[in-house]
Structure formats: C-alpha cells, structure tokens
Amino acid sequence: MKTALITGASSGIGAAFARELAACQTDLILVARSQDKLQRLAEQLQEKFQIRTEIILQDLTQTGAARSLYDAIAKRMEDRFTNQQCRIWGLWRVCR
C-alpha cells in the first residue's frame, strides 16, 4: 500500500487531501500543530477507509522543524524513503 505525508492536515486543503488520498486506499502520515483535530481526522479516515494513519505534531513555522520532520519520517520509512518517493504527485497519479 502507498503512504503519503500530508502537512497542515488538521484543516483546510490538508484535510481535503487526506480525505481524497484515504479514499484511494493510501495510508497517511498526518502532520500539523493541533493534536485533537489530527486525532479526530485520523480516526475518521481509519474507520471509513480502513487505512493506517499516523499523526505527528509539528509546527513547521519553527526554525529546524522541517529537518526534524524529515528525520522522524526517515526513521519510520527507512529504506523506502528515497528521492523518488519524496516527489509530490498529483492525486490523479496516486489514485491510479
């Protein structure tokens, strides 16, 4: 199964992307500042689409936060975390 990383996932376009990708049976790593909102979204998507979700609390406006997120994801993904998989793909590509 595919896995997608979505930042700003607790609301707005980030939450919309999460819903679309979940509908395509894509496991999700959801990143945002709001634990309550992320947890609710993760639970809803798991129940509705039977996917795996993981939440990471991170404020990407803070200095060094992007590197910290990268390090956290690299540890989780290990050898699957390559430049090829880090590219941003359109929803049409992910859902095919």
C-alpha positions in Angstrom: 0.0 0.0 0.0 1.1 3.6 -0.7 1.9 6.0 2.1 1.5 9.8 1.8 2.8 12.5 4.1 0.4 15.5 4.4 1.4 18.6 6.3 -1.2 21.0 7.5 -3.5 18.1 7.7 -5.8 19.2 10.6 -7.9 21.5 8.4 -8.5 23.1 5.0 -6.7 21.8 2.0 -4.5 19.5 4.0 -7.6 17.7 5.4 -9.2 17.6 2.0 -6.0 16.0 0.5 -6.1 13.5 3.4 -9.7 12.5 2.6 -9.0 12.2 -1.1 -5.9 10.1 -0.6 -7.6 7.9 2.0 -10.4 7.2 -0.5 -7.7 5.9 -2.8 -6.6 3.5 -0.1 -3.4 5.4 0.7 -2.0 5.1 4.2 -1.4 8.5 5.7 1.2 10.3 7.9 -0.7 13.4 9.1 1.3 16.4 10.3 0.0 19.6 12.0 0.1 21.5 15.3 -3.4 20.5 16.6 -3.4 17.1 18.3 -7.2 17.0 18.8 -8.0 17.8 15.2 -5.4 15.4 13.8 -6.6 12.6 16.1 -10.2 13.1 15.1 -9.3 13.1 11.4 -7.1 10.0 11.7 -9.9 8.1 13.5 -12.5 9.1 10.9 -10.3 8.1 8.0 -9.3 4.8 9.6 -12.9 3.9 10.3 -14.3 5.0 6.9 -11.5 3.7 4.6 -9.7 1.0 6.7 -6.3 2.6 6.2 -3.4 3.1 8.6 -2.7 6.6 9.9 0.0 8.1 12.0 0.0 11.6 13.4 3.0 13.8 14.0 2.6 17.0 16.0 4.9 19.6 14.4 4.8 23.4 13.9 6.6 23.8 10.6 6.9 27.5 11.0 9.6 27.0 13.7 13.2 27.0 12.8 14.6 23.5 12.2 11.1 21.9 12.2 11.3 20.7 8.6 14.6 18.9 9.3 13.1 17.4 12.5 10.1 16.1 10.5 12.4 14.7 7.8 14.4 12.9 10.4 11.3 11.5 12.1 9.9 10.3 8.8 13.3 8.9 7.6 13.4 6.7 10.7 9.9 5.4 10.1 10.3 4.8 6.4 13.9 3.6 6.5 14.9 2.2 3.1 11.5 3.2 1.5 12.4 6.9 2.0 14.0 7.8 -1.3 14.1 10.8 -3.5 11.7 9.1 -5.9 9.1 8.8 -3.2 9.6 12.3 -1.9 8.4 13.9 -5.1 5.0 15.5 -5.0 2.5 13.6 -7.2 -0.9 14.8 -8.3 -3.9 13.0 -6.9 -4.6 11.5 -10.3 -1.3 9.7 -10.2 -1.6 8.4 -6.6 -5.1 7.1 -7.2 -4.2 5.1 -10.4 
